[in-house]
Amino acid sequence: MAVALGKRVLDSGWIAARSTEVKLTGIQLTTTNPPSVGPKSPWMEAVVPGSVLATLVKNKVVPDPFYGLQNEAIIDIADSGRDYYTFWFFTTFDCKLSADQFLDLNFRGVNYSAEVYLNGHKKLLPKGMFRRHSLDVTSILNSEGSNLLAVLVHPPDHPGKIPPEGGQGGDHEIGKDVTTQYVEGWDWICPIRDRNTGIWDEVSISVTGPVKIIDPHLVSTFYNDYTRVYLEAAVELENRSSSVAGCTINIQVTTELEGDVCLVEHLHTQYLAIVAGKRVHYTFPQLFFYKPNLWWPNGMGKQALYNVTITANVEGHGESDTWNQLFGFRKIESSIDTKTGGRLFKVNGQPIFIRGGNWIVSDGLLRLSRKRYETDIKFHADMNFNMIRCWGGGLAERPDFYHYCDIYGILVWQEFWITGDVDGRGVPVSNPNGPLDHDLFLLCARDTVKLLRNHPSLALWVGGNEQVPPPDINTALKQDLQLMPHFQTVIEGGGKKLPVSTALSDYLDGTRIYIQGSLWDGFADGQGNFTDGPYEIQYPESFFKDDFYKYGFNPEVGSVGMPVAATIRATMPIEGWQIPFFNKVAEGYVEEVPNLIWTYHKYIPYSKPSKVHDQILLYGLPTDLDDFCLKAQLVNYIQYRALLEGYSSHMWSKYTGVLIWKNQNPWTGLRGQFYDHLLDQTAGFYGCRSAAEPLHIQLNLATYFIEVVNTLPNDLSDVAIEASVWDLEGTSPYYKVYEDLSIPSKKTTRIAEMTYPKSTNPKPAYFLLLKLYNKSDYSILSRNFYWLHLPGGDYKSLEPFRKKKIPLELTTQTFITGTTYEMEVLVQNRSKKPDPSRHSTDQNNFVTKIQHMAAELQPAITNPQENDDDWTRKGGFFRSMSRIFSSETDGNSMRVCEVNGSDVGVAFFLQFSVHAAKDKYQEGEDTRILPVHYSDNYFSLVPGEQMRIKLLFEVPPGVTPRVILHGWNIPGGHAVHH
C-alpha cells in the first residue's frame, strides 16, 4: 500500500562517526555495509538536529563544554583540523510509493556542506548554513524495504583560530563563510570547538503526487479602519510528471471555535493545466474578510490565528500535495519618530512601545527542540516583552521559534549574518567585504525570507549587527525586500516610493521594512556609530535621568546576570563555588575578583570602580555562595526593573523602545540573562515582568514621583493609587491615597511626589508598596513593591531583619493531568490583621486580561471576577485556573500549611522552587524540576496582605514533586507541597 501524502520528520534512529575512523565509502555504507553501534565500532548515537559536538557530549566522548572549565579539555578545530569534526551521520527509513507519487529528501539546515548517499547514490548539499535543500530521490528509492541514508557533513571552510586574548569572533575568519559567527567566542561565550558543524535543523521526507506546492506567500491588506481585510495568496506549482497535469488548486481559511470545531471562513478553487516538467506561479483572487479577529503583540490584545490550507488535486490522481500555515491578520508599520528620532512601530494602526531583548540561540550546541522553544518564548511573554531581536552573529531562527512567537505575540527583529566585529569593524579589522561568496549570502537570505515570511510575528529584516552588509549585498537586499505599495509609508527624507509592481508574485516579502544595520535609521544614533549600550551595572536611579541615553531607540543595553546558587553548583565543580573577593580601590570603590571559572563563564561584576559602588555590598558582605547569589538576586530585580521603568518613564517623550542585551544564554554564562541555560529564572526576570506590564504603577527613582505607565489604547477613569511605607518593625509610618484619577492612554503620567524620605526621622531602609486600583471594587490594576534606602545609605539593616519569623499561611490547590502539574498557592502574611481604616486592597484581587484591552476590539476593563489569566491562555496547553480549581476530579487536591512565627513585619523576597522529593541528598546535587512557569516570584507581602501564585510544570515519570518556599525570613526554605 502506498504511503500517505505529506511530511515525515526523521528525528530519531540516527548514528554518527568521525569520518577518519570510517574506512568505508558512502556507497558501501548505503548498500552492502550499513553501520551499527557496537563495542569496537566508531559509530555512536547521534543528536539530530544538533551539532557534532552535541553528539560527542551525548556519548561522553568529550566532557560537557558548558560545565566548569571542561571546554578547555576539548580540542579546537583550529588545532585538530577540519577532518576531526567532519562526521558521517546514518539512518534508515521505509517508504513505499505508488506509480504516480514522488519523494523528496529535505534538509532544512546543514552546517556547512555535505555529501548525501541514499541506497548507493550520491548527491551533494552545497555550502551555506542558512539554506534549505530538497532532493528528489524518487528514482533511487527502495520501495520494498529499508532505505539506507548516509550524510557526510563538513565544517565551515574558514573555522579560524582563537587568539590567546579571545575577543569578539576570535580571529574573524569565520566571517568569510555564511554561518554563525559567535562560534569563535565572544565576550559572553567561550569558543564552540566544532563551530556548530552538523545537521542542525530538521531532516524530513515528503511524499507528493504529480504536482508539488512550493513556498506559498500570504499577504493581508487592510481598509476602512481594519474592518475590510483582503487575503492574497501566491504559490509556485511544479508538475513533476511526464504529461500535462490538470490541477485543481484550493485555498481554505478556517478558524478554531471550541475544542476541535472549526469554522470555514473562505474556500476558493481554481483549475490550471500545468505542462510536464514545468513550474508555474499562480496568485489566487483576493479573499475578503469583514472584521476578522486581528493578531496583536503581547500586551496589546489576543493573538488570533487562522489556519490557511492550500491543496493541489490532479485529475486521475486525486490529492497531490497540501500546505498548511497558521496566519495572523495584522499590519506592521515602521518609521522614524519626528519627536524622539527613534524608530516607531505601529501594529494595526496602534503605536507600540517596544520593550524586549536580544536573542542569540536557544542552545550553543544547536540541540533545538519545539519543547525548549516553547519554554523560551513563553518566558519572554511571561516577562511582558513584546519583541525579540535575533542578533546577526547567531541564527536565522527556525519555523518552530516563529511558531511560538506567533502564539505568544512576540514581534521578531530578524538580522542577517553580518556583525561589525567580524565584518569590517573589529580589532583587528577583518573581512571588510563580508563573506567571500556574496551570491551564496544572498541565496541564503532569499531562502530564509521564503521560509519565514508568512509568520505574523516577523516584524522587520535588518542587514547586520552594528554593521551594514557590503554595498552589493545591501543594495540587493534593499531591492529584494522593497515594500508593496499598500505597505509603503512616508519615507524619511520626503516623498513616497513609486510602486514598481502591485503583483504579489513580484515580491520576495513586500510587507516588512528592511533596515541596513542595527545602528542605522532610527536605531541608536541612526548613523552607524557605536552608540548602543552600556553593558554594566548602573545605579538604579541612573536609568530615569534625562542624560542616561541620548537617542530614541536603544537596540542594546545590558547589565549583570548572576543565576541562583543551585545553578552554580550544577554547572561548576566545587572550585567554582568560591565567591569573589572584594578588594578596596581608590575613592572607596570596590573591585570584585571572581574565581577563574566565573571569569571563564564571562561573569559581570556588580561594581564598576570609579563609576558605581558595589551593589551587592549594599546588603553587607556575603558569607558564602548562597548568601552571595541571594543578594545578587535582590540586585538583579532592582537593576532590571529600574532599567525598564526608566525607559518607560520617558515613553514617547524621549524613547520609542529599548532592547536589553541580552535575555538568555546559549550556555552556562554569567552575564546578560533572565533565565539560565538550565531554564531557571533569575529575579531580574520578575523585575522585568513587573516593569513591562501594559499598565504599570512605578516610582521614578530620580525624582521620587509616582508615575503610571499606560501603554494601552484606552483612557482609565475612576481609579485610585494607594502608597504605603513599611518599616522593618512592621509598622506603616506613611500611608496616602490619591483618588479620582484619570490616566490617559499611551502615556506616562506623573501623579505626585513621594514625601516620605523628606519627612522627620525617616528610616534608613524601608519598604514602599504602590497599588493602582479601581475605586468601584478595589480590584488591582497594578502592584509594585520596592525596598529603598535613604540617599547615600545602604540595606545593611536588612541583615538583622532576616532573623524575624513572619507567620504565613499557604493554601495550595493542585490539579494533575498525567505528568503535568498545575498549582495555585494562596500566600497570606498573617502577622497582622488588615487595618479597617484603610482601603480593602490587601486581598490583591487583580483585574485580569489587561493584556487584551487593545484597540477598539476590547472593552476598557474586563470583569475582575474572571480568572482566565493571560499567563495561562495559550494554545490549549495552559488551562483556565478558574475551571481547574472549581472542578472535582481525582487529580484535584487542597492543602493548607503554615510557616510559624510570632513577629510582625513584611514577608520579604519570597520565592518558590520545585524539586524532586528524595530521602537523601548529596552535596551539590541539583534536585530542581525545570522549567517551571510562575505567575510571579521573588515577591513580598506586607502585614495582612495575600497573593495568589500559580505554578505550571511537568514532572519526570516516577518523580514526586516537592514545592519549597524560600524567603529572606525563611532560612532553608519551607516545604509547601510534597
Disulfide bonds with the S-S distance in Angstrom:
none
